Amino acid sequence: MDFLLVKWSSDHQSDDFLLVTLLTEEIPTVEKRKYLAYKIFKNWKCSFCKQCDETFDHMWTCESCASELDNIIQETKEFFEGACNSLLINADKDPIIDDKLVNKMTFWDRTYSEMKITFIDLIKGIISCELSAYTSLIFENQNLQEKFLVLLRNFIFEKVRVFGLIDV
Ligand SMILES: [Zn+2]
């Protein structure tokens, strides 16, 4: 799998903590709690569908959360377009991003895949080569590109936090 990890700088300690948490998949899922206290938690299932074991990837792919996650993806696409264009305008460049271009990007799937980068990887803070290449072409400026990627990361984390799956 092709991806690179961007080391984010952040003024907020809790954001750093959240990033580390996501990257190491250390969210206290039921599976993790089961491991820690097997006798108490062995019968716990995902709190949304009540059927599957609540592993890290299941939390994001659970069909009972599908519409919420689809909303987050839609809002992230709109944020992507708006934030790109306002950064471009502020830098005296043309606002060239539209829905068509955003929808061409292939990392908006919410399915879990070992073969390709999906939105689940974006939630973990992984920047795919595709996202890196697109933003490099859009901004033609590394500072602007990094600024945008941090904004995008913060936006997604905030949405995920509001979604209520991460207790940070
Ligand atoms: Zn579930």
Backbone and ligand atoms as CSV (ligand in chain L), in Angstrom:
chain,resi,resn,atom,element,x,y,z
A,1,MET,N,N,0.853,-1.194,0.000
A,1,MET,CA,C,0.000,0.000,0.000
A,1,MET,C,C,0.888,1.243,0.000
A,2,ASP,N,N,0.513,2.198,-0.834
A,2,ASP,CA,C,1.303,3.423,-0.933
A,2,ASP,C,C,0.733,4.503,-0.029
A,3,PHE,N,N,1.455,4.884,0.970
A,3,PHE,CA,C,1.004,6.055,1.722
A,3,PHE,C,C,2.187,6.664,2.450
A,4,LEU,N,N,2.012,7.905,2.832
A,4,LEU,CA,C,3.039,8.486,3.671
A,4,LEU,C,C,2.350,9.121,4.869
A,5,LEU,N,N,3.065,9.187,5.957
A,5,LEU,CA,C,2.516,9.782,7.163
A,5,LEU,C,C,3.063,11.188,7.287
A,6,VAL,N,N,2.169,12.141,7.482
A,6,VAL,CA,C,2.621,13.503,7.688
A,6,VAL,C,C,2.679,13.742,9.188
A,7,LYS,N,N,3.773,14.278,9.631
A,7,LYS,CA,C,3.876,14.594,11.052
A,7,LYS,C,C,3.202,15.945,11.260
A,8,TRP,N,N,2.105,15.930,11.974
A,8,TRP,CA,C,1.353,17.165,12.170
A,8,TRP,C,C,1.947,17.954,13.319
A,9,SER,N,N,1.988,19.256,13.161
A,9,SER,CA,C,2.313,20.073,14.313
A,9,SER,C,C,1.001,20.656,14.805
A,10,SER,N,N,0.879,20.791,16.078
A,10,SER,CA,C,-0.379,21.297,16.608
A,10,SER,C,C,-0.140,22.027,17.908
A,11,ASP,N,N,-0.936,23.077,18.123
A,11,ASP,CA,C,-0.833,23.820,19.379
A,11,ASP,C,C,-1.641,23.130,20.467
A,12,HIS,N,N,-2.531,22.254,20.053
A,12,HIS,CA,C,-3.411,21.648,21.039
A,12,HIS,C,C,-2.908,20.276,21.433
A,13,GLN,N,N,-2.605,20.158,22.686
A,13,GLN,CA,C,-2.070,18.890,23.162
A,13,GLN,C,C,-3.065,17.753,22.934
A,14,SER,N,N,-4.348,18.052,23.114
A,14,SER,CA,C,-5.336,16.983,22.985
A,14,SER,C,C,-5.401,16.468,21.551
A,15,ASP,N,N,-5.167,17.368,20.580
A,15,ASP,CA,C,-5.148,16.927,19.188
A,15,ASP,C,C,-3.994,15.968,18.941
A,16,ASP,N,N,-2.843,16.285,19.505
A,16,ASP,CA,C,-1.699,15.383,19.352
A,16,ASP,C,C,-2.035,14.026,19.941
A,17,PHE,N,N,-2.679,14.066,21.074
A,17,PHE,CA,C,-3.036,12.815,21.730
A,17,PHE,C,C,-4.004,12.016,20.866
A,18,LEU,N,N,-4.975,12.728,20.290
A,18,LEU,CA,C,-5.961,12.056,19.459
A,18,LEU,C,C,-5.297,11.419,18.244
A,19,LEU,N,N,-4.347,12.146,17.639
A,19,LEU,CA,C,-3.669,11.610,16.459
A,19,LEU,C,C,-2.934,10.328,16.820
A,20,VAL,N,N,-2.184,10.375,17.920
A,20,VAL,CA,C,-1.445,9.185,18.338
A,20,VAL,C,C,-2.423,8.052,18.612
A,21,THR,N,N,-3.514,8.397,19.263
A,21,THR,CA,C,-4.528,7.398,19.570
A,21,THR,C,C,-5.038,6.732,18.311
A,22,LEU,N,N,-5.335,7.568,17.289
A,22,LEU,CA,C,-5.895,7.013,16.063
A,22,LEU,C,C,-4.871,6.175,15.324
A,23,LEU,N,N,-3.639,6.658,15.270
A,23,LEU,CA,C,-2.624,5.939,14.499
A,23,LEU,C,C,-2.319,4.586,15.105
A,24,THR,N,N,-2.385,4.493,16.400
A,24,THR,CA,C,-2.043,3.222,17.016
A,24,THR,C,C,-3.290,2.383,17.282
A,25,GLU,N,N,-4.430,2.896,16.821
A,25,GLU,CA,C,-5.688,2.175,16.977
A,25,GLU,C,C,-5.933,1.815,18.432
A,26,GLU,N,N,-5.613,2.764,19.317
A,26,GLU,CA,C,-5.746,2.505,20.748
A,26,GLU,C,C,-7.050,3.042,21.312
A,27,ILE,N,N,-8.019,3.316,20.456
A,27,ILE,CA,C,-9.309,3.756,20.967
A,27,ILE,C,C,-9.862,2.636,21.853
A,28,PRO,N,N,-10.361,3.006,23.009
A,28,PRO,CA,C,-10.828,1.946,23.924
A,28,PRO,C,C,-12.103,1.274,23.434
A,29,THR,N,N,-11.980,0.461,22.437
A,29,THR,CA,C,-13.135,-0.255,21.911
A,29,THR,C,C,-13.509,-1.369,22.866
A,30,VAL,N,N,-14.668,-1.926,22.606
A,30,VAL,CA,C,-15.107,-3.042,23.440
A,30,VAL,C,C,-14.095,-4.186,23.373
A,31,GLU,N,N,-13.551,-4.426,22.159
A,31,GLU,CA,C,-12.566,-5.509,22.009
A,31,GLU,C,C,-11.386,-5.313,22.965
A,32,LYS,N,N,-10.944,-4.041,23.045
A,32,LYS,CA,C,-9.814,-3.739,23.920
A,32,LYS,C,C,-10.204,-3.946,25.380
A,33,ARG,N,N,-11.397,-3.480,25.717
A,33,ARG,CA,C,-11.845,-3.646,27.104
A,33,ARG,C,C,-12.029,-5.123,27.436
A,34,LYS,N,N,-12.458,-5.875,26.430
A,34,LYS,CA,C,-12.629,-7.316,26.656
A,34,LYS,C,C,-11.303,-7.956,27.016
A,35,TYR,N,N,-10.280,-7.503,26.277
A,35,TYR,CA,C,-8.951,-8.038,26.538
A,35,TYR,C,C,-8.522,-7.696,27.958
A,36,LEU,N,N,-8.859,-6.465,28.375
A,36,LEU,CA,C,-8.427,-5.998,29.692
A,36,LEU,C,C,-9.236,-6.635,30.819
A,37,ALA,N,N,-10.478,-6.917,30.561
A,37,ALA,CA,C,-11.309,-7.474,31.627
A,37,ALA,C,C,-12.241,-8.505,31.016
A,38,TYR,N,N,-11.660,-9.597,30.607
A,38,TYR,CA,C,-12.367,-10.577,29.793
A,38,TYR,C,C,-13.686,-11.022,30.422
A,39,LYS,N,N,-13.667,-11.284,31.688
A,39,LYS,CA,C,-14.854,-11.848,32.326
A,39,LYS,C,C,-16.035,-10.883,32.307
A,40,ILE,N,N,-15.740,-9.583,32.454
A,40,ILE,CA,C,-16.824,-8.598,32.508
A,40,ILE,C,C,-17.365,-8.285,31.119
A,41,PHE,N,N,-16.468,-8.161,30.130
A,41,PHE,CA,C,-16.873,-7.604,28.842
A,41,PHE,C,C,-17.030,-8.625,27.723
A,42,LYS,N,N,-16.861,-9.911,28.010
A,42,LYS,CA,C,-16.769,-10.870,26.910
A,42,LYS,C,C,-18.016,-10.911,26.025
A,43,ASN,N,N,-19.165,-10.489,26.547
A,43,ASN,CA,C,-20.374,-10.529,25.724
A,43,ASN,C,C,-20.724,-9.198,25.068
A,44,TRP,N,N,-19.879,-8.191,25.239
A,44,TRP,CA,C,-20.172,-6.880,24.650
A,44,TRP,C,C,-20.010,-6.897,23.142
A,45,LYS,N,N,-20.945,-6.208,22.491
A,45,LYS,CA,C,-20.875,-6.056,21.040
A,45,LYS,C,C,-20.898,-4.574,20.712
A,46,CYS,N,N,-20.724,-4.277,19.429
A,46,CYS,CA,C,-20.799,-2.902,18.935
A,46,CYS,C,C,-22.078,-2.243,19.487
A,47,SER,N,N,-21.942,-1.018,20.014
A,47,SER,CA,C,-23.105,-0.390,20.634
A,47,SER,C,C,-24.087,0.156,19.599
A,48,PHE,N,N,-23.715,0.142,18.326
A,48,PHE,CA,C,-24.634,0.622,17.286
A,48,PHE,C,C,-25.468,-0.521,16.708
A,49,CYS,N,N,-24.802,-1.582,16.219
A,49,CYS,CA,C,-25.557,-2.664,15.576
A,49,CYS,C,C,-25.860,-3.807,16.540
A,50,LYS,N,N,-25.181,-3.835,17.683
A,50,LYS,CA,C,-25.386,-4.873,18.713
A,50,LYS,C,C,-25.073,-6.287,18.214
A,51,GLN,N,N,-24.375,-6.390,17.092
A,51,GLN,CA,C,-24.121,-7.720,16.540
A,51,GLN,C,C,-22.638,-8.049,16.400
A,52,CYS,N,N,-21.912,-7.128,15.778
A,52,CYS,CA,C,-20.509,-7.422,15.483
A,52,CYS,C,C,-19.620,-7.108,16.682
A,53,ASP,N,N,-18.450,-7.744,16.689
A,53,ASP,CA,C,-17.447,-7.368,17.681
A,53,ASP,C,C,-16.992,-5.954,17.347
A,54,GLU,N,N,-16.793,-5.142,18.374
A,54,GLU,CA,C,-16.493,-3.736,18.131
A,54,GLU,C,C,-14.986,-3.518,17.992
A,55,THR,N,N,-14.430,-3.891,16.849
A,55,THR,CA,C,-13.018,-3.644,16.593
A,55,THR,C,C,-12.851,-2.231,16.031
A,56,PHE,N,N,-11.605,-1.769,15.909
A,56,PHE,CA,C,-11.360,-0.413,15.393
A,56,PHE,C,C,-12.009,-0.223,14.029
A,57,ASP,N,N,-11.758,-1.122,13.095
A,57,ASP,CA,C,-12.286,-0.914,11.747
A,57,ASP,C,C,-13.798,-1.091,11.686
A,58,HIS,N,N,-14.321,-1.965,12.536
A,58,HIS,CA,C,-15.780,-2.118,12.529
A,58,HIS,C,C,-16.478,-0.825,12.928
A,59,MET,N,N,-15.876,-0.080,13.865
A,59,MET,CA,C,-16.496,1.167,14.314
A,59,MET,C,C,-16.776,2.109,13.151
A,60,TRP,N,N,-15.934,2.082,12.139
A,60,TRP,CA,C,-16.086,3.010,11.007
A,60,TRP,C,C,-16.861,2.393,9.859
A,61,THR,N,N,-17.034,1.085,9.861
A,61,THR,CA,C,-17.689,0.444,8.718
A,61,THR,C,C,-19.030,-0.171,9.102
A,62,CYS,N,N,-19.403,-0.042,10.370
A,62,CYS,CA,C,-20.669,-0.600,10.855
A,62,CYS,C,C,-21.829,-0.041,10.032
A,63,GLU,N,N,-22.680,-0.929,9.515
A,63,GLU,CA,C,-23.804,-0.477,8.673
A,63,GLU,C,C,-24.776,0.400,9.458
A,64,SER,N,N,-24.827,0.199,10.784
A,64,SER,CA,C,-25.737,1.020,11.590
A,64,SER,C,C,-25.248,2.464,11.724
A,65,CYS,N,N,-23.973,2.710,11.408
A,65,CYS,CA,C,-23.435,4.077,11.462
A,65,CYS,C,C,-23.278,4.652,10.062
A,66,ALA,N,N,-23.702,3.899,9.044
A,66,ALA,CA,C,-23.372,4.257,7.661
A,66,ALA,C,C,-23.833,5.662,7.288
A,67,SER,N,N,-25.083,6.021,7.671
A,67,SER,CA,C,-25.573,7.314,7.203
A,67,SER,C,C,-24.829,8.455,7.895
A,68,GLU,N,N,-24.475,8.271,9.183
A,68,GLU,CA,C,-23.697,9.306,9.871
A,68,GLU,C,C,-22.332,9.490,9.208
A,69,LEU,N,N,-21.705,8.369,8.886
A,69,LEU,CA,C,-20.380,8.455,8.270
A,69,LEU,C,C,-20.479,9.050,6.861
A,70,ASP,N,N,-21.536,8.688,6.133
A,70,ASP,CA,C,-21.740,9.286,4.810
A,70,ASP,C,C,-21.899,10.807,4.923
A,71,ASN,N,N,-22.597,11.260,5.973
A,71,ASN,CA,C,-22.731,12.707,6.199
A,71,ASN,C,C,-21.378,13.349,6.435
A,72,ILE,N,N,-20.553,12.693,7.255
A,72,ILE,CA,C,-19.222,13.242,7.554
A,72,ILE,C,C,-18.407,13.337,6.265
A,73,ILE,N,N,-18.503,12.303,5.420
A,73,ILE,CA,C,-17.746,12.315,4.161
A,73,ILE,C,C,-18.237,13.455,3.268
A,74,GLN,N,N,-19.559,13.633,3.188
A,74,GLN,CA,C,-20.115,14.707,2.368
A,74,GLN,C,C,-19.655,16.075,2.884
A,75,GLU,N,N,-19.709,16.256,4.200
A,75,GLU,CA,C,-19.278,17.535,4.785
A,75,GLU,C,C,-17.788,17.762,4.555
A,76,THR,N,N,-17.011,16.676,4.596
A,76,THR,CA,C,-15.573,16.801,4.371
A,76,THR,C,C,-15.287,17.199,2.919
A,77,LYS,N,N,-16.075,16.653,1.984
A,77,LYS,CA,C,-15.910,17.046,0.572
A,77,LYS,C,C,-16.197,18.541,0.400
A,78,GLU,N,N,-17.281,19.008,1.044
A,78,GLU,CA,C,-17.624,20.429,0.939
A,78,GLU,C,C,-16.544,21.289,1.579
A,79,PHE,N,N,-16.020,20.809,2.718
A,79,PHE,CA,C,-14.946,21.544,3.385
A,79,PHE,C,C,-13.709,21.591,2.487
A,80,PHE,N,N,-13.406,20.452,1.860
A,80,PHE,CA,C,-12.240,20.348,0.969
A,80,PHE,C,C,-12.311,21.437,-0.096
A,81,GLU,N,N,-13.465,21.533,-0.758
A,81,GLU,CA,C,-13.644,22.506,-1.836
A,81,GLU,C,C,-13.541,23.948,-1.315
A,82,GLY,N,N,-14.284,24.221,-0.232
A,82,GLY,CA,C,-14.310,25.590,0.304
A,82,GLY,C,C,-12.955,26.048,0.822
A,83,ALA,N,N,-12.289,25.167,1.588
A,83,ALA,CA,C,-11.011,25.551,2.198
A,83,ALA,C,C,-9.928,25.724,1.138
A,84,CYS,N,N,-9.911,24.833,0.141
A,84,CYS,CA,C,-8.938,24.968,-0.958
A,84,CYS,C,C,-9.125,26.309,-1.650
A,85,ASN,N,N,-10.376,26.600,-2.014
A,85,ASN,CA,C,-10.628,27.818,-2.776
A,85,ASN,C,C,-10.310,29.070,-1.968
A,86,SER,N,N,-10.641,29.085,-0.670
A,86,SER,CA,C,-10.335,30.314,0.067
A,86,SER,C,C,-8.830,30.474,0.279
A,87,LEU,N,N,-8.100,29.375,0.453
A,87,LEU,CA,C,-6.632,29.496,0.549
A,87,LEU,C,C,-6.052,30.006,-0.768
A,88,LEU,N,N,-6.608,29.518,-1.886
A,88,LEU,CA,C,-6.125,29.959,-3.203
A,88,LEU,C,C,-6.414,31.450,-3.408
A,89,ILE,N,N,-7.634,31.861,-3.052
A,89,ILE,CA,C,-7.997,33.278,-3.222
A,89,ILE,C,C,-7.100,34.166,-2.359
A,90,ASN,N,N,-6.871,33.726,-1.119
A,90,ASN,CA,C,-5.995,34.502,-0.224
A,90,ASN,C,C,-4.578,34.619,-0.775
A,91,ALA,N,N,-4.170,33.648,-1.585
A,91,ALA,CA,C,-2.822,33.677,-2.165
A,91,ALA,C,C,-2.842,34.276,-3.578
A,92,ASP,N,N,-3.938,35.003,-3.889
A,92,ASP,CA,C,-4.085,35.640,-5.211
A,92,ASP,C,C,-4.048,34.645,-6.365
A,93,LYS,N,N,-4.591,33.460,-6.110
A,93,LYS,CA,C,-4.698,32.470,-7.191
A,93,LYS,C,C,-6.165,32.245,-7.513
A,94,ASP,N,N,-6.421,31.574,-8.636
A,94,ASP,CA,C,-7.809,31.314,-9.027
A,94,ASP,C,C,-8.392,30.169,-8.200
A,95,PRO,N,N,-9.647,30.311,-7.734
A,95,PRO,CA,C,-10.305,29.212,-7.001
A,95,PRO,C,C,-10.752,28.124,-7.974
A,96,ILE,N,N,-9.919,27.126,-8.169
A,96,ILE,CA,C,-10.129,26.171,-9.272
A,96,ILE,C,C,-10.836,24.885,-8.848
A,97,ILE,N,N,-11.171,24.754,-7.565
A,97,ILE,CA,C,-11.719,23.473,-7.105
A,97,ILE,C,C,-13.243,23.459,-7.222
A,98,ASP,N,N,-13.781,22.405,-7.820
A,98,ASP,CA,C,-15.239,22.232,-7.861
A,98,ASP,C,C,-15.598,20.785,-7.487
A,99,ASP,N,N,-16.904,20.517,-7.399
A,99,ASP,CA,C,-17.373,19.178,-6.993
A,99,ASP,C,C,-16.766,18.069,-7.843
A,100,LYS,N,N,-16.684,18.351,-9.146
A,100,LYS,CA,C,-16.193,17.344,-10.091
A,100,LYS,C,C,-14.798,16.874,-9.707
A,101,LEU,N,N,-13.927,17.836,-9.453
A,101,LEU,CA,C,-12.546,17.502,-9.111
A,101,LEU,C,C,-12.499,16.745,-7.779
A,102,VAL,N,N,-13.251,17.222,-6.800
A,102,VAL,CA,C,-13.251,16.573,-5.479
A,102,VAL,C,C,-13.741,15.124,-5.606
A,103,ASN,N,N,-14.794,14.922,-6.407
A,103,ASN,CA,C,-15.345,13.571,-6.542
A,103,ASN,C,C,-14.468,12.630,-7.364
A,104,LYS,N,N,-13.510,13.184,-8.087
A,104,LYS,CA,C,-12.563,12.344,-8.826
A,104,LYS,C,C,-11.599,11.621,-7.897
A,105,MET,N,N,-11.380,12.213,-6.732
A,105,MET,CA,C,-10.438,11.610,-5.783
A,105,MET,C,C,-11.029,10.297,-5.275
A,106,THR,N,N,-10.165,9.307,-5.087
A,106,THR,CA,C,-10.689,7.946,-4.865
A,106,THR,C,C,-10.706,7.521,-3.403
A,107,PHE,N,N,-10.366,8.447,-2.488
A,107,PHE,CA,C,-10.243,8.022,-1.083
A,107,PHE,C,C,-11.483,8.341,-0.259
A,108,TRP,N,N,-12.628,8.520,-0.909
A,108,TRP,CA,C,-13.846,8.865,-0.159
A,108,TRP,C,C,-14.652,7.646,0.270
A,109,ASP,N,N,-14.268,6.452,-0.144
A,109,ASP,CA,C,-14.978,5.232,0.288
A,109,ASP,C,C,-14.926,5.103,1.796
A,110,ARG,N,N,-16.044,4.644,2.381
A,110,ARG,CA,C,-15.979,4.400,3.820
A,110,ARG,C,C,-15.744,2.926,4.125
A,111,THR,N,N,-15.545,2.133,3.088
A,111,THR,CA,C,-15.265,0.721,3.327
A,111,THR,C,C,-13.816,0.533,3.780
A,112,TYR,N,N,-13.584,-0.519,4.499
A,112,TYR,CA,C,-12.231,-0.841,4.929
A,112,TYR,C,C,-11.553,-1.657,3.831
A,113,SER,N,N,-10.346,-1.272,3.477
A,113,SER,CA,C,-9.647,-2.016,2.432
A,113,SER,C,C,-8.163,-2.096,2.742
A,114,GLU,N,N,-7.594,-3.259,2.475
A,114,GLU,CA,C,-6.140,-3.380,2.644
A,114,GLU,C,C,-5.445,-3.039,1.343
A,115,MET,N,N,-6.220,-2.911,0.259
A,115,MET,CA,C,-5.643,-2.692,-1.067
A,115,MET,C,C,-5.542,-1.224,-1.439
A,116,LYS,N,N,-6.460,-0.426,-0.922
A,116,LYS,CA,C,-6.429,0.983,-1.295
A,116,LYS,C,C,-6.724,1.873,-0.084
A,117,ILE,N,N,-6.319,3.137,-0.224
A,117,ILE,CA,C,-6.577,4.123,0.832
A,117,ILE,C,C,-8.051,4.515,0.781
A,118,THR,N,N,-8.695,4.490,1.946
A,118,THR,CA,C,-10.105,4.891,2.017
A,118,THR,C,C,-10.254,5.996,3.065
A,119,PHE,N,N,-11.499,6.429,3.273
A,119,PHE,CA,C,-11.745,7.475,4.252
A,119,PHE,C,C,-11.337,7.034,5.665
A,120,ILE,N,N,-11.401,5.718,5.912
A,120,ILE,CA,C,-10.983,5.184,7.220
A,120,ILE,C,C,-9.516,5.529,7.478
A,121,ASP,N,N,-8.695,5.477,6.423
A,121,ASP,CA,C,-7.274,5.826,6.582
A,121,ASP,C,C,-7.107,7.317,6.855
A,122,LEU,N,N,-7.948,8.123,6.196
A,122,LEU,CA,C,-7.918,9.568,6.423
A,122,LEU,C,C,-8.246,9.872,7.886
A,123,ILE,N,N,-9.201,9.141,8.435
A,123,ILE,CA,C,-9.559,9.325,9.845
A,123,ILE,C,C,-8.356,9.006,10.730
A,124,LYS,N,N,-7.564,8.020,10.313
A,124,LYS,CA,C,-6.383,7.651,11.099
A,124,LYS,C,C,-5.249,8.663,10.940
A,125,GLY,N,N,-5.412,9.639,10.032
A,125,GLY,CA,C,-4.374,10.644,9.836
A,125,GLY,C,C,-3.388,10.293,8.740
A,126,ILE,N,N,-3.723,9.276,7.925
A,126,ILE,CA,C,-2.822,8.876,6.841
A,126,ILE,C,C,-3.128,9.700,5.591
A,127,ILE,N,N,-2.095,10.317,5.037
A,127,ILE,CA,C,-2.243,11.099,3.814
A,127,ILE,C,C,-1.771,10.230,2.658
A,128,SER,N,N,-2.690,9.889,1.767
A,128,SER,CA,C,-2.309,9.019,0.655
A,128,SER,C,C,-1.451,9.787,-0.345
A,129,CYS,N,N,-0.733,9.053,-1.184
A,129,CYS,CA,C,0.058,9.681,-2.237
A,129,CYS,C,C,-0.857,10.478,-3.162
A,130,GLU,N,N,-2.079,9.960,-3.369
A,130,GLU,CA,C,-3.028,10.649,-4.245
A,130,GLU,C,C,-3.398,12.016,-3.669
A,131,LEU,N,N,-3.732,12.050,-2.382
A,131,LEU,CA,C,-4.087,13.321,-1.736
A,131,LEU,C,C,-2.892,14.276,-1.751
A,132,SER,N,N,-1.731,13.724,-1.494
A,132,SER,CA,C,-0.520,14.530,-1.511
A,132,SER,C,C,-0.270,15.110,-2.909
A,133,ALA,N,N,-0.465,14.275,-3.942
A,133,ALA,CA,C,-0.229,14.722,-5.318
A,133,ALA,C,C,-1.255,15.775,-5.744
A,134,TYR,N,N,-2.529,15.523,-5.430
A,134,TYR,CA,C,-3.577,16.491,-5.788
A,134,TYR,C,C,-3.299,17.851,-5.153
A,135,THR,N,N,-3.037,17.845,-3.847
A,135,THR,CA,C,-2.869,19.121,-3.151
A,135,THR,C,C,-1.580,19.817,-3.595
A,136,SER,N,N,-0.591,19.040,-3.973
A,136,SER,CA,C,0.635,19.643,-4.497
A,136,SER,C,C,0.352,20.365,-5.817
A,137,LEU,N,N,-0.466,19.731,-6.679
A,137,LEU,CA,C,-0.835,20.347,-7.967
A,137,LEU,C,C,-1.746,21.561,-7.771
A,138,ILE,N,N,-2.674,21.450,-6.816
A,138,ILE,CA,C,-3.634,22.527,-6.594
A,138,ILE,C,C,-2.929,23.793,-6.105
A,139,PHE,N,N,-2.023,23.638,-5.140
A,139,PHE,CA,C,-1.450,24.821,-4.493
A,139,PHE,C,C,-0.119,25.253,-5.107
A,140,GLU,N,N,0.618,24.312,-5.675
A,140,GLU,CA,C,1.954,24.606,-6.202
A,140,GLU,C,C,2.787,25.374,-5.180
A,141,ASN,N,N,2.591,25.042,-3.925
A,141,ASN,CA,C,3.262,25.773,-2.845
A,141,ASN,C,C,3.190,24.900,-1.594
A,142,GLN,N,N,4.353,24.506,-1.095
A,142,GLN,CA,C,4.363,23.527,-0.005
A,142,GLN,C,C,3.743,24.055,1.287
A,143,ASN,N,N,3.971,25.349,1.581
A,143,ASN,CA,C,3.392,25.912,2.805
A,143,ASN,C,C,1.874,25.881,2.775
A,144,LEU,N,N,1.314,26.294,1.633
A,144,LEU,CA,C,-0.145,26.288,1.489
A,144,LEU,C,C,-0.684,24.869,1.566
A,145,GLN,N,N,0.035,23.949,0.920
A,145,GLN,CA,C,-0.384,22.543,0.918
A,145,GLN,C,C,-0.429,22.001,2.348
A,146,GLU,N,N,0.621,22.274,3.112
A,146,GLU,CA,C,0.664,21.764,4.486
A,146,GLU,C,C,-0.412,22.419,5.337
A,147,LYS,N,N,-0.617,23.732,5.116
A,147,LYS,CA,C,-1.653,24.442,5.851
A,147,LYS,C,C,-3.015,23.789,5.594
A,148,PHE,N,N,-3.276,23.493,4.324
A,148,PHE,CA,C,-4.551,22.871,3.966
A,148,PHE,C,C,-4.692,21.487,4.594
A,149,LEU,N,N,-3.626,20.686,4.534
A,149,LEU,CA,C,-3.713,19.318,5.068
A,149,LEU,C,C,-3.965,19.328,6.581
A,150,VAL,N,N,-3.400,20.306,7.278
A,150,VAL,CA,C,-3.656,20.416,8.719
A,150,VAL,C,C,-5.117,20.812,8.952
A,151,LEU,N,N,-5.624,21.773,8.158
A,151,LEU,CA,C,-7.034,22.176,8.278
A,151,LEU,C,C,-7.951,20.986,8.026
A,152,LEU,N,N,-7.628,20.217,7.000
A,152,LEU,CA,C,-8.437,19.045,6.642
A,152,LEU,C,C,-8.412,18.018,7.775
A,153,ARG,N,N,-7.217,17.772,8.290
A,153,ARG,CA,C,-7.063,16.824,9.396
A,153,ARG,C,C,-7.920,17.279,10.596
A,154,ASN,N,N,-7.801,18.569,10.958
A,154,ASN,CA,C,-8.552,19.083,12.108
A,154,ASN,C,C,-10.054,18.972,11.879
A,155,PHE,N,N,-10.484,19.261,10.656
A,155,PHE,CA,C,-11.909,19.192,10.335
A,155,PHE,C,C,-12.427,17.766,10.532
A,156,ILE,N,N,-11.706,16.797,9.989
A,156,ILE,CA,C,-12.145,15.395,10.090
A,156,ILE,C,C,-12.150,14.940,11.553
A,157,PHE,N,N,-11.102,15.297,12.296
A,157,PHE,CA,C,-11.041,14.885,13.702
A,157,PHE,C,C,-12.197,15.477,14.491
A,158,GLU,N,N,-12.514,16.739,14.218
A,158,GLU,CA,C,-13.600,17.382,14.945
A,158,GLU,C,C,-14.927,16.677,14.647
A,159,LYS,N,N,-15.136,16.341,13.372
A,159,LYS,CA,C,-16.364,15.636,12.978
A,159,LYS,C,C,-16.454,14.282,13.666
A,160,VAL,N,N,-15.321,13.577,13.681
A,160,VAL,CA,C,-15.292,12.244,14.281
A,160,VAL,C,C,-15.550,12.343,15.783
A,161,ARG,N,N,-15.007,13.397,16.380
A,161,ARG,CA,C,-15.190,13.603,17.817
A,161,ARG,C,C,-16.669,13.887,18.116
A,162,VAL,N,N,-17.272,14.741,17.303
A,162,VAL,CA,C,-18.681,15.077,17.499
A,162,VAL,C,C,-19.556,13.837,17.298
A,163,PHE,N,N,-19.162,12.992,16.372
A,163,PHE,CA,C,-19.855,11.738,16.095
A,163,PHE,C,C,-19.976,10.900,17.373
A,164,GLY,N,N,-19.040,11.110,18.297
A,164,GLY,CA,C,-19.170,10.496,19.611
A,164,GLY,C,C,-18.498,9.152,19.747
A,165,LEU,N,N,-17.699,8.774,18.760
A,165,LEU,CA,C,-17.048,7.473,18.858
A,165,LEU,C,C,-15.742,7.547,19.624
A,166,ILE,N,N,-15.212,8.772,19.714
A,166,ILE,CA,C,-13.927,8.899,20.405
A,166,ILE,C,C,-14.121,9.739,21.652
A,167,ASP,N,N,-13.775,9.179,22.765
A,167,ASP,CA,C,-14.018,9.839,24.033
A,167,ASP,C,C,-12.741,10.558,24.466
A,168,VAL,N,N,-12.438,11.693,23.798
A,168,VAL,CA,C,-11.210,12.433,24.146
A,168,VAL,C,C,-11.591,13.847,24.534
L,1,ZN,ZN,ZN,-21.714,-2.321,14.534
